[in-house]
Amino acid sequence: MSTAAPNALDHRAVPWLFVAALATVAPHFEHQPTWLSVITGLLFAWAAWFWWRDERLPGRWLLIFIVALGSTGIYIEYRTLFGRDAGVSMLVLFMAMKLLEIKSRRDGVVVVTLGYFLLLTHYFYSQSIPTGLWLLATMWIVTATLIRLHGGSASQSRYTLRYGLQLCLQAIPFMLVLYLLFPRVTGPLWGLPQDAHAGRTGLSESMTPGSIASLAQSSEIAFRVRFEGDIPGKEKLYWRGPVLDQFDGSTWRPSLGRQAVRLEAISAPINYETTLEAHNQRWLLSLDAPTGLPPDSTLGGTMTALNRQPVTYRQRFNLASSLDYRFNVQEEAAVLQRNKHVPAGSNPQSRQLAVNWLSRSPDPEAVIEQALALFGREFFYTLQPPLLGENSVDDFLFRTRRGFCEHYAAAFVVLMRHAGIPARVVTGYQGGERNPVDGYLVVRQSDAHAWAEVWLEGRGWVRVDPTAAVSPSRIESGIADALPVGEPLPALIQIRTNWLRGLRHRWEAINNAWNQQVIGYDLQRQRELLASLGLPHADWQQLAGLLALGIGALLAVLTAWGLYHKTRPDPALRLWHKALRHLARRKVNCAPWETPLDLARRVEQEQPDFGKAFRQVVTAYLAARYGPDNDLQKLRDAIAQLP
């Protein structure tokens, strides 16, 4: 009888490898280039065709050529073969290529191992609940595939899947112990390269007409806020980002200078915690005006709260702000001069308009009122403004009169500067929506906003929001109520039905709880947990001891559970093994294929004086194990009579 080679691969086990490989790479199709997804799909289909036709796989040189071609394409796409995006694309390509050279069980194990590693790479892009559920299901499939490679048959698929699920469930307690007690690291795992934070959405360090309007069409969450007390009214929720005071005629940018901050809080501060999504910038988007900052952060010269490092992963910050304040009542002359500058010869109509206002009344507050009154007449708030020419402010004020918040803020600041009033643009977010399920205030990218600040003698920098003059509902109730019907807002923002809005609130509350309690389980949360266990100052040695204790306890429980459920041998079989030990002491061995009756005949021939007594043992054993009465006592008595 021939036996299969120990490293042979069952032909019917290959579809398991296809399913496992596809489950691990499919979510990456959303992030990688379309051409690479198409090539990967074709390679999968090609490998499946070879398996279906049971044909010989491609030769090594053809595979090397495909790998070289794919690697070249990835290098051209990303300008590197390293980093997050290029590295993941290479792994996806290698997974598809490996399916074209599966010839042995070892090749199948390589596919499974690569699948396990690819599961980790999905967390580079998303750590959401759906991602976690998909990866748990995929881990089950990959584990079942590994079991299928080392045993089982095509007719035992249910058993293979059940066994794989059982192994995954047994791993959950170990996962929880490692999650809770393994020393936490600050920042992303594995020291991700710079491109791991690419593609983050959020405010930019510059502003051109239309930049914030495009951002406002996104329903992504920018940050969440939990107030210690009541949430202030929407008209007071100005979340401060970068301040832009340099203007070249089309683009606004922040200055690089550093001046002192003199902030006088008039009202009592309010305390709140923000959970800021990664935006790869340093600003913390505090509520105007920040009076209390978290560690490792500073207050910039333009009152923007800045973190020491860019926010490259979701982080929580505790802040305090005073909603009634005075800011830099005594300002440096160089700063005031910089905030009066406009490019020479630009926007002449705007200059003439500002000079006319100034000639009527030199009072800066009167000029401000005239500008706001102008915006309140025949101007329209829209996300789809017409294109502007070289003199963008003139075109906006005297021709199109249609724009978003950045158009109004920029035009207002230019008018003020033409009138000799120091002014600048402030970008950030305005408003937010309270989630009634968990009580958090949710601020989305669609809440992105731009307003102005003017410097007035004796009052310092004062906020002026020209958008409020054009569309008061933008400030009072939000962007969805401010825009006319048909504007390109995300459907999520325009939901009006109560039950749909309720579903959205519940789902976002679940995601927030996941982010706060699971993804947000950082070093501080771990210290709080250990303090509740009586270890307020635990170091890594104590954590290692707790890990060893926890893992040892789990292993002991699983071992005891396995022993308890271990299949107990038949009592008659245990007694038969006892009889065989008698034979072994007399130098008589029993072959695995030898039946009890054959063994009894052989013993009678080789040792007649012992064979008669052993014949009685065999007769009693067969009666006890296969007879109707299962009389074990006769078997015990027969074994006791053995010499």
C-alpha positions in Angstrom: 0.0 0.0 0.0 1.4 3.4 -1.0 1.3 6.4 1.3 1.3 10.1 0.4 4.5 12.2 0.9 4.4 14.0 4.2 4.7 17.4 2.4 2.1 16.6 -0.2 -0.7 19.1 -0.7 -4.3 17.8 -1.1 -5.7 19.2 -4.3 -9.0 19.9 -2.7 -7.4 22.0 0.0 -6.3 24.7 -2.5 -9.7 26.5 -2.6 -9.3 27.1 1.2 -6.1 29.0 0.4 -7.8 31.0 -2.3 -10.6 32.1 0.1 -8.1 32.9 2.9 -5.9 34.9 0.6 -8.8 36.9 -0.9 -10.3 37.7 2.5 -7.0 39.1 3.7 -6.3 41.3 0.6 -9.8 42.4 -0.4 -10.1 45.4 2.0 -6.8 46.8 0.6 -8.4 47.3 -2.8 -9.9 50.5 -1.4 -6.5 52.0 -0.6 -4.2 50.8 -3.4 -4.1 52.0 -7.0 -6.8 50.7 -9.4 -4.2 49.2 -11.7 -2.7 47.1 -8.9 -6.2 45.9 -7.8 -6.9 44.8 -11.4 -3.6 42.9 -11.6 -4.1 41.3 -8.3 -7.6 40.1 -9.3 -6.3 38.7 -12.6 -3.5 36.8 -10.8 -6.1 35.3 -8.5 -8.3 34.3 -11.4 -5.2 32.9 -13.3 -4.3 30.8 -10.3 -7.8 29.5 -9.9 -7.9 28.5 -13.6 -4.7 26.5 -13.2 -6.2 24.7 -10.2 -9.6 24.1 -11.9 -7.9 22.6 -15.0 -5.3 20.8 -12.9 -2.6 22.2 -15.2 1.0 22.8 -14.6 1.8 26.1 -12.9 3.8 28.9 -14.6 7.6 28.5 -14.7 9.9 30.4 -12.4 11.2 32.8 -15.0 7.7 34.0 -15.9 6.9 34.6 -12.2 10.1 36.5 -11.7 9.2 38.7 -14.7 5.7 39.4 -13.2 7.2 40.3 -9.8 9.7 42.6 -11.4 7.0 44.3 -13.5 4.7 44.7 -10.5 7.5 46.0 -8.3 8.4 48.5 -10.9 4.9 49.7 -11.1 4.7 50.1 -7.4 7.9 52.1 -7.4 6.7 54.4 -10.1 3.4 54.9 -8.2 4.9 55.6 -4.7 8.5 56.6 -5.7 9.7 54.0 -3.1 9.3 50.3 -2.2 9.2 51.0 1.5 6.8 52.7 3.8 3.2 51.9 4.6 1.4 52.2 1.2 4.2 50.8 -1.0 5.0 48.0 1.6 1.4 46.9 1.8 1.0 46.9 -2.0 4.1 44.7 -2.3 2.6 42.2 0.2 -0.7 42.1 -1.7 1.2 41.4 -4.9 3.3 38.7 -3.3 0.1 37.0 -1.9 -1.4 36.9 -5.4 1.9 35.6 -6.8 2.3 32.9 -4.2 -0.9 31.3 -5.3 0.7 30.7 -8.7 3.4 28.5 -7.2 1.5 26.3 -4.7 3.0 22.9 -5.1 3.3 21.5 -1.6 1.9 21.9 1.9 4.9 24.1 2.7 3.7 26.6 0.1 0.3 26.6 1.6 1.7 27.3 5.1 3.5 30.3 3.6 0.2 31.6 2.2 -1.4 31.2 5.6 1.5 33.0 7.4 1.4 35.8 4.9 -2.3 36.0 5.5 -1.8 36.4 9.3 0.6 39.2 8.7 -1.6 41.0 6.2 -4.4 41.0 8.8 -2.2 43.4 10.9 -1.7 45.8 8.0 -5.4 46.7 7.8 -5.1 48.6 11.1 -2.8 51.0 9.3 -5.8 52.4 7.6 -8.8 51.8 9.9 -9.4 50.7 13.5 -13.2 50.9 13.3 -15.6 48.3 14.5 -16.4 46.9 11.0 -12.7 46.5 10.3 -12.3 44.6 13.6 -15.2 42.3 12.9 -14.0 41.6 9.3 -10.5 40.8 10.6 -11.9 38.4 13.3 -13.9 36.6 10.7 -10.8 36.4 8.4 -8.6 35.2 11.2 -11.1 32.3 11.7 -11.0 31.5 8.0 -7.2 31.6 7.9 -6.9 29.4 11.0 -9.4 26.9 9.6 -7.3 26.8 6.4 -4.2 26.0 8.4 -6.1 23.1 10.0 -7.3 21.9 6.6 -3.7 21.8 5.4 -2.6 19.5 8.2 -5.5 17.2 8.4 -9.2 16.6 7.6 -10.8 16.0 4.3 -13.1 17.7 1.9 -16.1 16.0 3.6 -15.2 17.4 7.0 -15.5 21.2 6.2 -17.9 21.8 9.1 -15.6 20.1 11.5 -12.6 22.1 10.2 -14.5 25.4 10.6 -15.8 24.4 14.1 -12.3 23.5 15.2 -10.9 26.8 13.8 -13.6 28.7 15.7 -12.8 26.9 18.9 -9.1 27.8 18.6 -9.9 31.4 18.0 -12.3 31.5 21.0 -9.7 29.9 23.2 -7.3 32.7 22.2 -9.6 35.5 23.3 -8.7 35.3 27.0 -5.0 35.5 26.2 -5.7 38.4 23.9 -7.5 40.3 26.6 -4.8 39.7 29.2 -2.1 41.0 26.7 -4.3 43.9 25.8 -4.8 45.0 29.4 -1.4 44.3 30.8 1.2 44.6 28.0 3.2 47.8 28.4 1.5 50.5 26.4 3.5 52.6 23.9 2.7 56.2 23.1 1.9 56.9 19.5 1.2 54.4 16.7 2.6 50.8 16.9 5.8 49.8 15.3 7.1 53.3 14.7 5.3 53.8 11.4 7.0 55.8 8.7 5.9 59.2 7.7 3.6 58.1 4.9 1.5 56.2 7.5 -0.1 59.5 8.2 -0.6 60.6 4.7 -4.0 61.5 3.4 -5.3 63.0 6.7 -8.1 65.4 6.1 -8.5 68.7 7.9 -7.6 72.3 7.9 -4.6 73.4 5.9 -1.9 75.9 6.8 -3.0 78.1 3.8 -6.3 79.3 2.5 -7.4 80.0 -1.1 -10.9 80.6 -2.4 -12.8 77.3 -2.3 -10.4 75.5 0.1 -12.7 75.4 3.1 -15.7 74.9 0.8 -14.3 71.6 -0.4 -13.6 70.6 3.1 -17.1 71.4 4.2 -18.4 68.8 1.8 -17.0 66.0 4.0 -19.1 64.4 6.8 -16.0 63.0 8.5 -15.7 63.7 12.2 -12.9 66.2 13.0 -13.1 65.9 16.8 -15.5 65.1 19.7 -15.9 67.2 22.8 -17.1 66.3 26.3 -17.9 69.3 28.5 -17.9 69.0 32.3 -21.0 71.2 32.4 -23.6 72.3 29.9 -22.6 72.8 26.3 -22.5 76.5 25.4 -24.7 77.8 22.6 -23.7 77.2 19.0 -23.0 80.9 18.5 -20.2 80.7 21.1 -18.5 77.6 19.7 -15.6 78.9 17.7 -12.8 76.3 17.6 -9.6 78.1 16.8 -7.1 76.7 14.3 -4.4 78.4 12.3 -4.4 82.2 12.0 -3.5 83.6 8.6 -2.1 87.1 8.4 0.1 87.1 5.2 -1.7 87.7 1.9 -0.1 87.7 -1.6 -3.3 88.5 -3.5 -4.7 85.0 -3.8 -3.5 82.9 -0.9 -3.5 83.4 2.9 -0.7 82.0 5.1 0.4 82.3 8.7 3.5 84.3 9.6 6.5 82.7 11.1 7.0 85.3 13.8 6.6 84.7 17.5 5.0 87.3 19.7 3.9 87.3 23.3 0.3 86.4 24.2 -1.5 88.7 26.7 -4.8 87.1 27.4 -7.3 88.4 30.0 -10.1 86.1 30.9 -13.3 88.0 31.9 -15.7 85.0 32.4 -15.0 81.9 34.4 -13.3 79.2 32.3 -15.2 76.0 31.2 -13.4 72.6 31.3 -13.7 70.1 28.5 -12.0 67.1 26.9 -11.5 66.9 23.1 -10.9 63.6 21.3 -9.0 64.9 18.2 -8.8 62.8 15.1 -5.5 62.6 13.4 -4.9 65.6 11.1 -1.1 65.6 10.9 -0.8 69.1 12.2 0.1 70.6 15.6 -3.0 72.7 16.4 -5.4 71.4 19.1 -8.5 73.3 17.9 -9.3 74.8 21.3 -12.4 76.8 22.1 -11.8 80.6 22.0 -10.1 81.6 24.2 -7.9 78.9 25.8 -6.9 79.4 29.4 -5.8 75.9 30.3 -3.7 73.7 28.1 -2.6 70.0 28.3 1.0 69.0 29.0 3.4 69.3 26.1 1.5 72.1 24.5 1.8 75.8 24.1 -0.2 78.9 23.2 1.0 80.5 20.0 1.3 84.2 19.5 -2.0 84.3 17.7 -3.8 82.4 20.5 -3.7 79.0 18.7 -3.1 76.1 21.0 -0.3 74.0 19.6 0.8 70.5 20.5 4.5 69.7 20.7 4.2 67.1 18.0 1.8 66.8 15.1 -1.4 64.9 15.9 -0.8 61.7 13.8 -3.2 59.5 15.7 -6.4 59.9 17.7 -5.6 61.7 21.0 -7.5 63.1 24.0 -6.7 66.5 25.4 -8.0 68.3 28.5 -8.5 72.0 28.0 -10.1 75.0 29.6 -11.4 78.1 27.9 -13.0 81.5 28.7 -15.7 82.5 26.3 -15.5 86.2 27.3 -11.9 87.6 27.1 -9.6 90.3 25.9 -6.6 89.4 23.8 -3.4 91.5 23.3 -4.8 94.9 24.2 -1.2 96.1 23.8 0.1 94.8 20.5 3.6 95.1 19.0 3.9 97.7 16.2 5.5 95.2 13.8 2.5 92.9 14.2 0.0 95.7 13.6 1.9 96.8 10.5 2.0 93.3 9.1 -1.7 93.0 9.6 -2.3 96.2 7.5 -0.4 95.0 4.5 -2.0 94.4 1.1 -0.2 93.7 -2.1 0.4 96.9 -4.0 -2.0 97.5 -6.9 -4.2 94.6 -6.0 -8.0 94.9 -5.8 -8.3 98.7 -6.6 -12.1 98.7 -6.3 -12.0 97.3 -2.8 -9.4 99.9 -1.9 -11.6 102.8 -3.2 -14.6 101.4 -1.3 -12.7 101.3 2.0 -11.3 104.8 1.5 -14.8 106.1 0.9 -16.0 104.5 4.1 -13.0 106.0 6.0 -13.7 109.4 4.6 -17.3 109.3 6.0 -16.1 108.3 9.4 -12.6 107.6 10.7 -14.0 105.4 13.5 -12.8 101.8 12.9 -16.0 100.4 14.4 -18.1 102.5 12.0 -16.1 101.1 9.1 -16.7 97.5 10.4 -20.4 98.2 10.5 -20.5 99.4 7.0 -18.7 96.3 5.8 -21.1 94.0 7.6 -24.0 96.0 6.2 -22.6 95.5 2.7 -22.5 91.7 3.2 -26.0 91.7 4.4 -27.2 93.1 1.1 -27.4 91.0 -2.2 -24.7 88.5 -1.1 -25.4 84.7 -1.2 -23.9 81.9 0.9 -23.0 78.9 -1.3 -20.5 76.0 -1.6 -20.4 76.5 -5.4 -19.2 80.0 -6.0 -18.1 81.2 -9.4 -14.5 81.3 -10.4 -12.6 84.5 -9.5 -10.0 86.4 -11.4 -6.7 87.9 -10.5 -8.2 90.5 -8.3 -10.3 88.0 -6.4 -11.7 90.3 -3.8 -12.9 92.8 -6.3 -14.5 90.1 -8.4 -16.2 88.7 -5.3 -17.5 92.0 -4.0 -18.5 93.7 -7.2 -19.3 90.9 -9.7 -20.1 87.4 -8.3 -21.3 88.2 -4.7 -21.6 84.5 -4.1 -19.2 82.6 -1.8 -18.5 80.5 1.2 -17.1 81.6 4.6 -13.5 82.0 3.4 -14.7 84.4 0.7 -16.4 86.6 3.2 -13.6 86.5 5.8 -10.9 87.2 3.2 -12.9 90.1 1.6 -13.6 91.6 5.0 -10.0 91.5 6.1 -8.8 93.1 2.8 -11.4 95.9 3.2 -10.2 96.5 6.8 -6.6 96.6 5.7 -7.4 99.1 2.9 -9.0 101.2 5.6 -5.9 101.0 7.8 -7.4 98.7 10.4 -5.2 95.7 11.4 -7.1 92.5 10.5 -6.4 88.8 9.8 -8.2 85.6 8.9 -8.8 82.9 11.5 -9.6 79.4 10.4 -11.0 76.5 12.4 -14.5 75.1 13.1 -17.7 76.6 14.2 -20.6 74.9 16.0 -21.1 71.2 16.3 -23.9 68.7 17.0 -24.7 67.2 20.3 -25.2 63.4 20.3 -28.1 62.8 22.7 -27.0 59.1 23.2 -23.6 59.8 24.8 -23.7 63.5 25.4 -20.6 64.3 23.2 -20.5 67.3 20.9 -19.5 66.1 17.4 -17.7 68.5 15.2 -17.3 67.4 11.6 -15.2 68.6 8.7 -18.4 70.2 7.3 -18.3 72.6 10.3 -15.0 74.0 9.0 -15.2 77.8 9.1 -13.2 81.0 8.6 -13.8 84.3 10.3 -11.9 87.5 10.9 -10.2 89.3 13.8 -9.6 93.1 13.9 -7.4 95.0 16.3 -9.2 97.9 18.0 -7.5 100.4 20.3 -8.3 99.6 23.9 -10.0 96.3 23.1 -7.3 94.3 21.4 -8.0 91.6 18.9 -11.8 91.3 18.5 -13.6 88.5 16.6 -15.8 89.6 13.6 -17.6 86.9 11.6 -18.8 88.3 8.3 -20.6 85.1 7.5 -23.1 85.8 10.3 -24.1 89.0 8.4 -24.8 87.0 5.2 -26.3 83.8 6.7 -27.1 84.0 10.5 -28.4 80.5 10.4 -24.9 79.2 9.6 -23.8 80.3 13.1 -27.0 79.6 15.0 -28.1 76.2 13.6 -25.4 74.8 11.3 -24.4 74.6 7.7 -27.2 72.4 6.6 -29.8 75.0 7.4 -27.7 77.9 5.9 -27.3 76.5 2.4 -30.0 76.5 -0.3 -31.5 73.3 -1.5 -29.3 71.4 -4.0 -26.0 72.3 -2.5 -23.5 69.4 -2.5 -23.5 68.6 1.2 -23.0 64.9 2.3 -26.3 63.0 2.7 -25.3 62.3 6.3 -25.4 66.0 7.1 -28.8 66.5 5.4 -30.6 63.8 7.3 -33.9 65.3 8.6 -35.9 62.1 9.5 -35.9 61.6 13.2 -35.5 57.9 13.2 -32.6 58.0 10.7 -30.9 60.7 12.7 -31.4 58.5 15.8 -29.8 55.6 14.1 -26.8 57.8 13.2 -26.5 59.0 16.7 -26.5 55.5 18.1 -23.9 54.3 15.6 -21.7 57.2 16.3 -22.0 56.7 20.0 -21.0 53.1 19.7 -18.0 54.1 17.6 -17.1 56.8 20.1 -17.3 54.2 23.0 -15.1 51.9 20.9 -12.5 54.7 20.3 -12.6 55.9 23.9 -12.5 52.6 25.7 -10.7 50.2 23.3 -8.6 52.2 20.8 -8.1 54.9 23.4 -6.7 52.5 26.0 -3.4 54.3 26.4 -0.7 54.5 29.1 -2.9 56.7 31.3 -5.9 54.4 31.2 -3.6 51.4 31.9 -2.2 53.2 35.0 -5.7 53.9 36.2 -6.6 50.2 35.8 -3.4 49.1 37.7 -4.1 51.6 40.4 -7.6 50.1 40.9 -5.8 46.7 41.3 -3.6 48.1 44.0 -0.5 48.9 41.8 -0.5 52.6 41.4 3.2 52.8 40.5 3.7 49.6 38.5 6.8 49.4 36.3 7.6 47.0 33.5 8.9 44.3 35.8 5.6 44.2 37.7 3.7 44.2 34.4 5.8 41.3 33.2 5.0 39.5 36.4 1.3 40.2 36.0 1.4 39.0 32.4 3.2 35.8 33.4 0.7 35.2 36.2 -2.3 35.9 34.0 -1.1 33.7 31.1 -0.1 30.9 33.5 -3.6 31.0 35.1 -5.3 30.8 31.7 -3.0 27.9 30.7 -3.9 26.1 33.9 -7.6 26.6 33.3 -7.4 25.4 29.7 -5.3 22.4 30.7 -7.8 21.4 33.5 -10.7 21.9 31.1 -9.0 19.7 28.5 -8.2 17.0 31.0 -11.8 17.0 32.3 -13.2 16.6 28.8 -10.6 14.1 27.7 -12.1 10.9 26.4 -11.8 8.3 29.0 -10.8 4.8 27.7 -13.2 1.9 28.1 -12.7 0.1 31.5 -12.3 -3.2 29.8 -9.6 -1.7 27.6 -7.7 -0.4 30.6 -7.7 -3.9 32.1 -6.6 -5.4 28.8 -3.6 -3.0 28.7 -2.8 -4.2 32.2 -2.8 -7.8 30.9 -0.5 -6.8 28.1 2.0 -5.4 30.6 2.1 -8.9 32.1 3.1 -10.2 28.7 5.7 -7.5 28.3 7.4 -8.7 31.5 7.6 -12.2 30.0 9.2 -10.8 26.9 6.1 -11.2 24.8 5.1 -8.2 22.6 1.8 -7.6 21.0 1.9 -6.1 17.4 -0.6 -3.3 16.8 -2.4 -5.3 14.1 -2.6 -8.5 16.2 -6.1 -9.4 17.5 -6.6 -10.8 21.0 -7.4 -14.3 19.7 -4.3 -14.4 17.5 -2.2 -13.2 20.4 -3.7 -15.9 22.6 -2.8 -18.6 20.1 0.7 -17.3 19.7 1.3 -17.2 23.5 0.0 -20.8 23.9 2.6 -21.9 21.3 5.5 -19.9 22.7 4.8 -20.3 26.4 2.4 -23.2 27.0 2.5 -22.9 30.8 1.4 -19.3 30.6 -0.8 -19.6 27.6 -3.7 -21.4 29.3 -4.1 -18.6 31.9 -3.8 -15.9 29.3 -6.5 -17.7 27.2 -8.9 -17.1 30.1 -8.0 -13.4 30.2 -8.7 -13.1 26.5 -12.1 -14.9 26.8 -13.1 -12.7 29.7 -11.9 -9.5 27.9 -13.9 -10.2 24.8 -17.0 -11.0 26.9 -16.6 -7.8 29.0 -16.0 -5.5 26.1 -18.3 -7.0 23.4 -20.7 -9.2 25.4 -24.2 -8.3 26.6 -23.4 -8.2 30.3 -20.0 -6.4 30.3 -18.8 -8.4 33.3 -15.6 -6.7 34.4 -15.1 -8.7 37.5 -14.4 -12.0 35.6 -11.7 -10.1 33.7 -10.2 -8.7 36.9 -10.2 -12.3 38.4 -8.6 -13.7 35.2 -5.8 -11.1 35.2 -5.2 -11.8 38.9 -4.7 -15.5 38.1 -1.8 -14.8 35.7 1.4 -16.2 37.0 
